[in-house]
Amino acid sequence: MFTWHWFAPSKPKKEEINYLQLISNLAQAANTIEILTVKCDTCGAQTTLEGNLVAKTCDFCDSPLIAGKGNTSIIEPASILTFKVTQNEGEAIFKSWIQKRWFAPNNLDKYVGQQGELRGIYLPYWAYGSNTVTHYKGQRGTNYYTQESYTDDKGESYSRTVTRTRWSPSNGTVRYLFENILTVATNSLPKKSLRKLEPWDLSALIPFEQRYLSDCKAAIYGVEIQPGFKNAQKIMQKEINYRIKRNIGGDHQRINSQDTNYNDIKFKHILLPIWLMTYRYHHKVYRFMINGSTGKAHGERPYSWIKITLIVLLLSAIGLGVTQAAPWANLFYNLLIINKLFVIKFSFLNLRRYRKLHMVCS
Ligand SMILES: [Zn+2]
């Protein structure tokens, strides 16, 4: 006698069937252009050429570009945001940034100055729009107050007001029209770093013309439209949740279930400008980026662990002078301060880990 074990096939999600297929159909119907590109064998980044020449090194990983050029078919960009920040202005932003890097190795600015080169490049993004209708089931929590008596340690009786919540069902529909939900369409740069360059001034987008790529390179999208739409759905979901909760009202809200219809889905391939510098320090690749439209900058940089160790020891010595009773507590406290001040996370396994600092250029 034995028991059968069987697995019911899991129900496919509605959106994966309908919307991703719909997006594929839209992509197939979109205009395409043939464009001359070169692909980096090391990181896979693919870019157009500047002046028909292949650069010596990859813009994204600084590896030598040995692959030949070839034609690639891409969905034609609909719009482009052109550079407002000039190369000279970008270099001034970089100089100011690198001079303010605390705990950077002493020779970093000279070292980067010798090998670093600020290169203008257009990055591919997908911009999605959809007219959404979401049916939801939830609960509205309304606070009410009751009096409660209690006895303190000394046996005295008191009364106090206690807040309680009464829950009632709340079902409904929210409608929201999403326009220009942006998702980056390249994996060649860290998404976290690119988010530091936001916001983009999308009101300044102009229709794309191929001549814009004659003086400046563009990266070719490596993220297709379907995964891009899934990323956009995550962004839309946050807004939908906010609107559902606002609709439910009351003092507290619970969302038990929701079902969104994405109507009139549309997408655009757009190109956004950045200045990018990729440099190596002790065989590790770091990148510095500027939003080519607003001048907002973000960079990765190495740390000098000698400098950090010295400052920790110095602060510990000060701490020891103040409270000799608990030297290790002081050392720990100082480490926490350093951590807070410089956004460095100490890893017990690998002290050479680094975190990225960012700055906003005014
Ligand atoms: Zn590369």
Boltz pocket constraint, residues with backbone or C-beta under 6 A from the ligand:
constraints:
  - pocket:
      binder: B
      contacts: [[A, 40], [A, 41], [A, 42], [A, 43], [A, 44], [A, 45], [A, 58], [A, 59], [A, 60], [A, 61], [A, 62], [A, 63]]
      max_distance: 6.0
